[in-house]
Amino acid sequence: MTERFDLQVPVVSAPMAGVSGGELAAAVSAAGGLGLIGWVGPDVDQLKRELAVAAQPGRAFGIGFLAWTLRAGDEQLIDIALEAGASMVCVSYGDYEQYVDRIAAAGAVVATQVGTMDDVRRATDAGVDLIVARGGEGGGHGRDSVATLPLLQAVLDATDLPVLAAGGIATARGLAAVLAAGAAGGWVGTAFLTTNESAYQDGHKDAVVGAELDSSVYTTVFDIGRGSPWPEEFGGRALRNSYSDTWLHRDDELRANPVRTEEPIVWAGQVAGLVTSRRPAAEVVSELGDAERLLAEVCTRTTGG
């Protein structure tokens, strides 16, 4: 990771749609990590503007797409990102295989997120360059089948591809843990939600800062309540609210007779309980970089040197 993208800290900011715009990606990259834009939608002009902002520091950056949202002809969105210089393109959740060769041919790293071992086998068969092992404690959408640490161990044993760990990483200790296990780096989302450069609304940022470790819940009811056509196999983790308290574990009932919600949905992982302030993205990257010192201390204690 550090060599391929010239990073000072082996951290990738997760491509969170509606949160990770060009400004956040640029700030993370400028600070020594790899910043990713999270993109959904057909607005080509806006995409170009976000990409131009992400490229301003002159550092490596990337972008993430949701495969299920890409329609016929949307390949141009990927082409635009590649032409703008995206060094990593992550396509997840849906039929992403058709885009792998296109991205690889442009010289960018092809990544996808996995949540089960079946996902891993599919990714390796597709020919991706990098796997993101996302555990169920992660914020936003994905699977909740396995937690990050057991998933990471299994994925590392199953493939020689570089693997990033996602879910449950918000501090240097978390990053040090997954690096010690063999991950190539950390894929971090929730820790960047409250940064100055995040596009999250102020009220959402405040909710994350005020959250505890057990404040989030994984469910599909949020998507049903807002009329989102996310595939049913993928739920999402967000902070609990009165709507989820009412409808949790009643997904089928709600799907049969939808009750819409206007209540804000604050997508965030369990580590929201470790996010205690609003601050620049550079500070988050810098603090995550302290993982190197922690690992060195462990090695020193172990060897007695």
Contacts in CASP RR format, 6 or more apart in sequence:
PFRMAT RR
TARGET T0000
AUTHOR 0000-0000-0000
METHOD contacts of the structure
MODEL  1
MTERFDLQVPVVSAPMAGVSGGELAAAVSAAGGLGLIGWVGPDVDQLKRE
LAVAAQPGRAFGIGFLAWTLRAGDEQLIDIALEAGASMVCVSYGDYEQYV
DRIAAAGAVVATQVGTMDDVRRATDAGVDLIVARGGEGGGHGRDSVATLP
LLQAVLDATDLPVLAAGGIATARGLAAVLAAGAAGGWVGTAFLTTNESAY
QDGHKDAVVGAELDSSVYTTVFDIGRGSPWPEEFGGRALRNSYSDTWLHR
DDELRANPVRTEEPIVWAGQVAGLVTSRRPAAEVVSELGDAERLLAEVCT
RTTGG
1 7 0 8 1.000
1 10 0 8 1.000
1 12 0 8 1.000
1 34 0 8 1.000
1 162 0 8 1.000
1 164 0 8 1.000
1 184 0 8 1.000
1 185 0 8 1.000
2 8 0 8 1.000
2 10 0 8 1.000
4 109 0 8 1.000
5 33 0 8 1.000
5 34 0 8 1.000
5 60 0 8 1.000
5 87 0 8 1.000
5 88 0 8 1.000
6 59 0 8 1.000
6 60 0 8 1.000
7 32 0 8 1.000
7 33 0 8 1.000
7 34 0 8 1.000
7 60 0 8 1.000
8 31 0 8 1.000
8 32 0 8 1.000
8 33 0 8 1.000
8 289 0 8 1.000
9 31 0 8 1.000
9 32 0 8 1.000
9 33 0 8 1.000
9 285 0 8 1.000
9 286 0 8 1.000
9 288 0 8 1.000
9 289 0 8 1.000
9 291 0 8 1.000
10 33 0 8 1.000
10 175 0 8 1.000
10 179 0 8 1.000
10 184 0 8 1.000
10 185 0 8 1.000
10 186 0 8 1.000
11 28 0 8 1.000
11 33 0 8 1.000
11 34 0 8 1.000
11 175 0 8 1.000
11 185 0 8 1.000
11 186 0 8 1.000
11 188 0 8 1.000
11 285 0 8 1.000
11 288 0 8 1.000
11 289 0 8 1.000
12 33 0 8 1.000
12 34 0 8 1.000
12 35 0 8 1.000
12 36 0 8 1.000
12 88 0 8 1.000
12 164 0 8 1.000
12 185 0 8 1.000
12 186 0 8 1.000
12 187 0 8 1.000
12 188 0 8 1.000
13 20 0 8 1.000
13 24 0 8 1.000
13 25 0 8 1.000
13 28 0 8 1.000
13 33 0 8 1.000
13 34 0 8 1.000
13 35 0 8 1.000
13 36 0 8 1.000
13 188 0 8 1.000
13 189 0 8 1.000
13 192 0 8 1.000
13 281 0 8 1.000
14 20 0 8 1.000
14 36 0 8 1.000
14 166 0 8 1.000
14 187 0 8 1.000
14 188 0 8 1.000
14 189 0 8 1.000
14 192 0 8 1.000
15 36 0 8 1.000
15 37 0 8 1.000
15 38 0 8 1.000
15 39 0 8 1.000
15 62 0 8 1.000
15 63 0 8 1.000
15 64 0 8 1.000
15 65 0 8 1.000
15 90 0 8 1.000
16 38 0 8 1.000
16 140 0 8 1.000
16 189 0 8 1.000
16 192 0 8 1.000
16 193 0 8 1.000
16 267 0 8 1.000
17 38 0 8 1.000
17 39 0 8 1.000
17 40 0 8 1.000
17 66 0 8 1.000
18 38 0 8 1.000
18 40 0 8 1.000
18 199 0 8 1.000
18 200 0 8 1.000
19 38 0 8 1.000
19 192 0 8 1.000
19 193 0 8 1.000
19 198 0 8 1.000
19 199 0 8 1.000
19 200 0 8 1.000
20 35 0 8 1.000
20 36 0 8 1.000
20 37 0 8 1.000
20 38 0 8 1.000
20 192 0 8 1.000
20 198 0 8 1.000
20 199 0 8 1.000
21 37 0 8 1.000
21 38 0 8 1.000
21 50 0 8 1.000
21 53 0 8 1.000
21 54 0 8 1.000
21 199 0 8 1.000
22 37 0 8 1.000
22 50 0 8 1.000
22 51 0 8 1.000
22 53 0 8 1.000
22 54 0 8 1.000
22 61 0 8 1.000
23 53 0 8 1.000
23 197 0 8 1.000
23 199 0 8 1.000
24 35 0 8 1.000
24 192 0 8 1.000
24 195 0 8 1.000
24 197 0 8 1.000
24 198 0 8 1.000
24 199 0 8 1.000
24 281 0 8 1.000
25 35 0 8 1.000
25 36 0 8 1.000
25 37 0 8 1.000
25 50 0 8 1.000
25 53 0 8 1.000
25 54 0 8 1.000
25 61 0 8 1.000
25 62 0 8 1.000
25 63 0 8 1.000
26 35 0 8 1.000
26 53 0 8 1.000
26 54 0 8 1.000
26 55 0 8 1.000
26 56 0 8 1.000
26 57 0 8 1.000
26 61 0 8 1.000
26 197 0 8 1.000
27 195 0 8 1.000
27 196 0 8 1.000
27 197 0 8 1.000
27 280 0 8 1.000
27 281 0 8 1.000
27 282 0 8 1.000
28 34 0 8 1.000
28 35 0 8 1.000
28 36 0 8 1.000
28 192 0 8 1.000
28 281 0 8 1.000
28 285 0 8 1.000
29 35 0 8 1.000
29 54 0 8 1.000
29 57 0 8 1.000
29 58 0 8 1.000
29 59 0 8 1.000
29 60 0 8 1.000
29 61 0 8 1.000
30 57 0 8 1.000
30 59 0 8 1.000
30 282 0 8 1.000
31 281 0 8 1.000
31 282 0 8 1.000
31 285 0 8 1.000
31 286 0 8 1.000
32 59 0 8 1.000
32 285 0 8 1.000
33 59 0 8 1.000
33 285 0 8 1.000
34 60 0 8 1.000
34 61 0 8 1.000
34 62 0 8 1.000
34 87 0 8 1.000
34 88 0 8 1.000
35 54 0 8 1.000
35 61 0 8 1.000
35 62 0 8 1.000
36 61 0 8 1.000
36 62 0 8 1.000
36 63 0 8 1.000
36 64 0 8 1.000
36 88 0 8 1.000
36 90 0 8 1.000
37 50 0 8 1.000
37 51 0 8 1.000
37 54 0 8 1.000
37 61 0 8 1.000
37 62 0 8 1.000
37 63 0 8 1.000
37 64 0 8 1.000
37 81 0 8 1.000
38 63 0 8 1.000
38 64 0 8 1.000
38 65 0 8 1.000
39 47 0 8 1.000
39 50 0 8 1.000
39 63 0 8 1.000
39 64 0 8 1.000
39 65 0 8 1.000
39 77 0 8 1.000
39 81 0 8 1.000
40 65 0 8 1.000
40 66 0 8 1.000
40 69 0 8 1.000
41 69 0 8 1.000
41 77 0 8 1.000
42 74 0 8 1.000
42 77 0 8 1.000
44 76 0 8 1.000
44 77 0 8 1.000
44 80 0 8 1.000
47 77 0 8 1.000
47 80 0 8 1.000
47 81 0 8 1.000
48 80 0 8 1.000
48 84 0 8 1.000
51 63 0 8 1.000
51 80 0 8 1.000
51 81 0 8 1.000
51 84 0 8 1.000
51 85 0 8 1.000
51 86 0 8 1.000
52 84 0 8 1.000
54 61 0 8 1.000
54 62 0 8 1.000
54 63 0 8 1.000
54 84 0 8 1.000
55 61 0 8 1.000
55 84 0 8 1.000
55 85 0 8 1.000
60 87 0 8 1.000
60 88 0 8 1.000
61 85 0 8 1.000
61 86 0 8 1.000
61 87 0 8 1.000
62 81 0 8 1.000
62 86 0 8 1.000
62 87 0 8 1.000
62 88 0 8 1.000
62 89 0 8 1.000
62 90 0 8 1.000
62 108 0 8 1.000
63 81 0 8 1.000
63 86 0 8 1.000
63 88 0 8 1.000
63 89 0 8 1.000
63 90 0 8 1.000
64 89 0 8 1.000
64 90 0 8 1.000
64 91 0 8 1.000
64 92 0 8 1.000
65 77 0 8 1.000
65 78 0 8 1.000
65 89 0 8 1.000
65 90 0 8 1.000
65 91 0 8 1.000
65 92 0 8 1.000
65 99 0 8 1.000
66 91 0 8 1.000
66 92 0 8 1.000
66 93 0 8 1.000
66 94 0 8 1.000
67 91 0 8 1.000
67 92 0 8 1.000
67 93 0 8 1.000
67 94 0 8 1.000
67 95 0 8 1.000
67 96 0 8 1.000
67 99 0 8 1.000
68 93 0 8 1.000
68 94 0 8 1.000
68 95 0 8 1.000
68 230 0 8 1.000
68 231 0 8 1.000
70 77 0 8 1.000
70 91 0 8 1.000
70 99 0 8 1.000
75 99 0 8 1.000
75 102 0 8 1.000
78 89 0 8 1.000
78 91 0 8 1.000
78 99 0 8 1.000
78 102 0 8 1.000
78 103 0 8 1.000
79 102 0 8 1.000
81 89 0 8 1.000
82 89 0 8 1.000
82 103 0 8 1.000
82 106 0 8 1.000
82 108 0 8 1.000
85 108 0 8 1.000
86 108 0 8 1.000
87 108 0 8 1.000
87 109 0 8 1.000
88 108 0 8 1.000
88 109 0 8 1.000
88 111 0 8 1.000
88 130 0 8 1.000
89 99 0 8 1.000
89 103 0 8 1.000
89 108 0 8 1.000
89 109 0 8 1.000
89 110 0 8 1.000
89 111 0 8 1.000
90 110 0 8 1.000
90 111 0 8 1.000
90 112 0 8 1.000
90 113 0 8 1.000
90 132 0 8 1.000
91 99 0 8 1.000
91 100 0 8 1.000
91 103 0 8 1.000
91 110 0 8 1.000
91 111 0 8 1.000
91 112 0 8 1.000
92 112 0 8 1.000
92 113 0 8 1.000
92 132 0 8 1.000
93 113 0 8 1.000
93 141 0 8 1.000
93 142 0 8 1.000
93 231 0 8 1.000
93 234 0 8 1.000
94 231 0 8 1.000
96 112 0 8 1.000
96 126 0 8 1.000
97 122 0 8 1.000
97 126 0 8 1.000
99 110 0 8 1.000
100 110 0 8 1.000
100 126 0 8 1.000
100 127 0 8 1.000
100 128 0 8 1.000
103 110 0 8 1.000
104 110 0 8 1.000
104 127 0 8 1.000
104 129 0 8 1.000
109 129 0 8 1.000
109 130 0 8 1.000
110 127 0 8 1.000
110 128 0 8 1.000
110 129 0 8 1.000
110 130 0 8 1.000
111 128 0 8 1.000
111 129 0 8 1.000
111 130 0 8 1.000
111 131 0 8 1.000
111 132 0 8 1.000
111 164 0 8 1.000
112 123 0 8 1.000
112 126 0 8 1.000
112 128 0 8 1.000
112 131 0 8 1.000
112 132 0 8 1.000
113 119 0 8 1.000
113 132 0 8 1.000
113 134 0 8 1.000
113 142 0 8 1.000
113 166 0 8 1.000
114 120 0 8 1.000
114 122 0 8 1.000
114 123 0 8 1.000
114 131 0 8 1.000
114 132 0 8 1.000
114 133 0 8 1.000
114 134 0 8 1.000
114 151 0 8 1.000
114 155 0 8 1.000
115 133 0 8 1.000
115 134 0 8 1.000
115 135 0 8 1.000
115 136 0 8 1.000
115 142 0 8 1.000
115 143 0 8 1.000
115 145 0 8 1.000
115 146 0 8 1.000
115 151 0 8 1.000
116 143 0 8 1.000
116 145 0 8 1.000
116 146 0 8 1.000
116 151 0 8 1.000
117 154 0 8 1.000
117 155 0 8 1.000
117 158 0 8 1.000
119 143 0 8 1.000
120 131 0 8 1.000
120 133 0 8 1.000
120 154 0 8 1.000
120 155 0 8 1.000
120 158 0 8 1.000
120 159 0 8 1.000
121 158 0 8 1.000
123 131 0 8 1.000
124 131 0 8 1.000
124 159 0 8 1.000
124 161 0 8 1.000
128 161 0 8 1.000
129 161 0 8 1.000
129 162 0 8 1.000
130 161 0 8 1.000
130 162 0 8 1.000
130 163 0 8 1.000
130 164 0 8 1.000
130 184 0 8 1.000
131 155 0 8 1.000
131 159 0 8 1.000
131 161 0 8 1.000
131 162 0 8 1.000
131 163 0 8 1.000
131 164 0 8 1.000
132 163 0 8 1.000
132 164 0 8 1.000
132 166 0 8 1.000
132 187 0 8 1.000
133 148 0 8 1.000
133 151 0 8 1.000
133 152 0 8 1.000
133 155 0 8 1.000
133 163 0 8 1.000
133 164 0 8 1.000
133 165 0 8 1.000
133 166 0 8 1.000
133 183 0 8 1.000
134 142 0 8 1.000
134 143 0 8 1.000
134 148 0 8 1.000
134 151 0 8 1.000
134 166 0 8 1.000
134 167 0 8 1.000
134 187 0 8 1.000
135 143 0 8 1.000
135 144 0 8 1.000
135 146 0 8 1.000
135 147 0 8 1.000
135 148 0 8 1.000
135 151 0 8 1.000
135 166 0 8 1.000
135 167 0 8 1.000
135 168 0 8 1.000
136 142 0 8 1.000
136 143 0 8 1.000
136 144 0 8 1.000
136 145 0 8 1.000
136 146 0 8 1.000
136 147 0 8 1.000
136 148 0 8 1.000
136 167 0 8 1.000
136 218 0 8 1.000
136 237 0 8 1.000
137 147 0 8 1.000
137 148 0 8 1.000
137 167 0 8 1.000
137 168 0 8 1.000
137 237 0 8 1.000
137 269 0 8 1.000
137 270 0 8 1.000
137 271 0 8 1.000
138 148 0 8 1.000
138 166 0 8 1.000
138 167 0 8 1.000
138 168 0 8 1.000
138 189 0 8 1.000
138 190 0 8 1.000
138 237 0 8 1.000
138 269 0 8 1.000
138 270 0 8 1.000
138 271 0 8 1.000
139 167 0 8 1.000
139 189 0 8 1.000
139 190 0 8 1.000
139 216 0 8 1.000
139 236 0 8 1.000
139 237 0 8 1.000
139 238 0 8 1.000
139 267 0 8 1.000
139 268 0 8 1.000
139 269 0 8 1.000
139 270 0 8 1.000
140 236 0 8 1.000
140 237 0 8 1.000
140 238 0 8 1.000
140 267 0 8 1.000
140 268 0 8 1.000
140 269 0 8 1.000
141 230 0 8 1.000
141 234 0 8 1.000
141 235 0 8 1.000
141 236 0 8 1.000
141 267 0 8 1.000
142 234 0 8 1.000
142 235 0 8 1.000
142 236 0 8 1.000
143 233 0 8 1.000
143 234 0 8 1.000
143 235 0 8 1.000
144 218 0 8 1.000
144 235 0 8 1.000
144 236 0 8 1.000
144 237 0 8 1.000
146 154 0 8 1.000
148 165 0 8 1.000
148 166 0 8 1.000
148 167 0 8 1.000
148 168 0 8 1.000
148 169 0 8 1.000
148 178 0 8 1.000
149 177 0 8 1.000
149 178 0 8 1.000
149 181 0 8 1.000
152 163 0 8 1.000
152 165 0 8 1.000
152 178 0 8 1.000
152 181 0 8 1.000
152 182 0 8 1.000
152 183 0 8 1.000
153 181 0 8 1.000
155 163 0 8 1.000
156 163 0 8 1.000
156 181 0 8 1.000
156 182 0 8 1.000
156 183 0 8 1.000
162 184 0 8 1.000
163 182 0 8 1.000
163 183 0 8 1.000
163 184 0 8 1.000
164 183 0 8 1.000
164 184 0 8 1.000
164 185 0 8 1.000
164 186 0 8 1.000
164 187 0 8 1.000
165 178 0 8 1.000
165 181 0 8 1.000
165 183 0 8 1.000
165 185 0 8 1.000
165 186 0 8 1.000
165 187 0 8 1.000
166 186 0 8 1.000
166 187 0 8 1.000
166 188 0 8 1.000
166 189 0 8 1.000
167 187 0 8 1.000
167 189 0 8 1.000
167 190 0 8 1.000
167 269 0 8 1.000
167 270 0 8 1.000
167 271 0 8 1.000
168 174 0 8 1.000
168 190 0 8 1.000
168 269 0 8 1.000
168 270 0 8 1.000
168 271 0 8 1.000
169 175 0 8 1.000
169 178 0 8 1.000
169 186 0 8 1.000
169 187 0 8 1.000
169 188 0 8 1.000
169 191 0 8 1.000
169 271 0 8 1.000
170 188 0 8 1.000
170 190 0 8 1.000
170 191 0 8 1.000
170 271 0 8 1.000
170 273 0 8 1.000
170 274 0 8 1.000
170 275 0 8 1.000
171 191 0 8 1.000
171 271 0 8 1.000
171 274 0 8 1.000
171 287 0 8 1.000
171 288 0 8 1.000
172 287 0 8 1.000
172 288 0 8 1.000
172 289 0 8 1.000
172 290 0 8 1.000
172 291 0 8 1.000
172 293 0 8 1.000
172 294 0 8 1.000
173 291 0 8 1.000
173 294 0 8 1.000
174 291 0 8 1.000
175 185 0 8 1.000
175 186 0 8 1.000
175 188 0 8 1.000
175 288 0 8 1.000
175 289 0 8 1.000
175 291 0 8 1.000
176 291 0 8 1.000
176 294 0 8 1.000
176 295 0 8 1.000
176 298 0 8 1.000
178 185 0 8 1.000
178 186 0 8 1.000
179 185 0 8 1.000
179 186 0 8 1.000
179 291 0 8 1.000
179 295 0 8 1.000
180 295 0 8 1.000
180 298 0 8 1.000
188 284 0 8 1.000
188 288 0 8 1.000
190 208 0 8 1.000
190 268 0 8 1.000
190 269 0 8 1.000
190 271 0 8 1.000
190 272 0 8 1.000
190 275 0 8 1.000
191 271 0 8 1.000
191 274 0 8 1.000
191 275 0 8 1.000
191 284 0 8 1.000
191 288 0 8 1.000
192 198 0 8 1.000
192 281 0 8 1.000
192 284 0 8 1.000
193 200 0 8 1.000
193 204 0 8 1.000
193 205 0 8 1.000
193 208 0 8 1.000
193 268 0 8 1.000
193 272 0 8 1.000
193 275 0 8 1.000
194 200 0 8 1.000
194 205 0 8 1.000
194 208 0 8 1.000
194 209 0 8 1.000
194 275 0 8 1.000
194 277 0 8 1.000
194 278 0 8 1.000
194 279 0 8 1.000
195 278 0 8 1.000
195 279 0 8 1.000
195 280 0 8 1.000
195 281 0 8 1.000
195 284 0 8 1.000
196 278 0 8 1.000
196 279 0 8 1.000
196 280 0 8 1.000
196 281 0 8 1.000
197 280 0 8 1.000
197 281 0 8 1.000
198 205 0 8 1.000
198 281 0 8 1.000
200 208 0 8 1.000
201 264 0 8 1.000
203 264 0 8 1.000
204 264 0 8 1.000
204 266 0 8 1.000
205 278 0 8 1.000
207 239 0 8 1.000
207 264 0 8 1.000
207 266 0 8 1.000
207 268 0 8 1.000
208 239 0 8 1.000
208 266 0 8 1.000
208 268 0 8 1.000
208 272 0 8 1.000
208 275 0 8 1.000
209 275 0 8 1.000
209 276 0 8 1.000
209 277 0 8 1.000
209 278 0 8 1.000
210 272 0 8 1.000
210 273 0 8 1.000
211 239 0 8 1.000
211 268 0 8 1.000
211 272 0 8 1.000
211 273 0 8 1.000
211 275 0 8 1.000
212 272 0 8 1.000
212 273 0 8 1.000
213 270 0 8 1.000
213 271 0 8 1.000
213 272 0 8 1.000
213 273 0 8 1.000
213 274 0 8 1.000
214 270 0 8 1.000
215 239 0 8 1.000
215 240 0 8 1.000
215 268 0 8 1.000
215 272 0 8 1.000
215 273 0 8 1.000
216 237 0 8 1.000
216 238 0 8 1.000
216 239 0 8 1.000
216 240 0 8 1.000
216 268 0 8 1.000
216 269 0 8 1.000
216 270 0 8 1.000
216 272 0 8 1.000
217 237 0 8 1.000
217 238 0 8 1.000
217 239 0 8 1.000
217 240 0 8 1.000
217 244 0 8 1.000
217 248 0 8 1.000
218 235 0 8 1.000
218 236 0 8 1.000
218 237 0 8 1.000
219 235 0 8 1.000
219 236 0 8 1.000
219 244 0 8 1.000
219 247 0 8 1.000
219 248 0 8 1.000
219 249 0 8 1.000
219 251 0 8 1.000
220 230 0 8 1.000
220 232 0 8 1.000
220 234 0 8 1.000
220 235 0 8 1.000
220 236 0 8 1.000
220 251 0 8 1.000
220 255 0 8 1.000
221 243 0 8 1.000
221 244 0 8 1.000
221 247 0 8 1.000
221 248 0 8 1.000
221 250 0 8 1.000
221 251 0 8 1.000
221 254 0 8 1.000
222 228 0 8 1.000
222 236 0 8 1.000
222 238 0 8 1.000
222 243 0 8 1.000
222 244 0 8 1.000
222 261 0 8 1.000
222 265 0 8 1.000
223 229 0 8 1.000
223 230 0 8 1.000
223 235 0 8 1.000
223 236 0 8 1.000
224 247 0 8 1.000
224 251 0 8 1.000
224 254 0 8 1.000
224 255 0 8 1.000
224 258 0 8 1.000
225 243 0 8 1.000
225 254 0 8 1.000
225 258 0 8 1.000
225 259 0 8 1.000
225 260 0 8 1.000
225 261 0 8 1.000
226 260 0 8 1.000
226 261 0 8 1.000
226 265 0 8 1.000
227 258 0 8 1.000
227 260 0 8 1.000
236 267 0 8 1.000
237 267 0 8 1.000
237 268 0 8 1.000
237 269 0 8 1.000
237 270 0 8 1.000
238 244 0 8 1.000
238 265 0 8 1.000
238 266 0 8 1.000
238 267 0 8 1.000
238 268 0 8 1.000
239 266 0 8 1.000
239 268 0 8 1.000
239 272 0 8 1.000
241 263 0 8 1.000
241 264 0 8 1.000
241 265 0 8 1.000
241 266 0 8 1.000
242 263 0 8 1.000
243 261 0 8 1.000
243 263 0 8 1.000
247 253 0 8 1.000
247 254 0 8 1.000
247 259 0 8 1.000
END
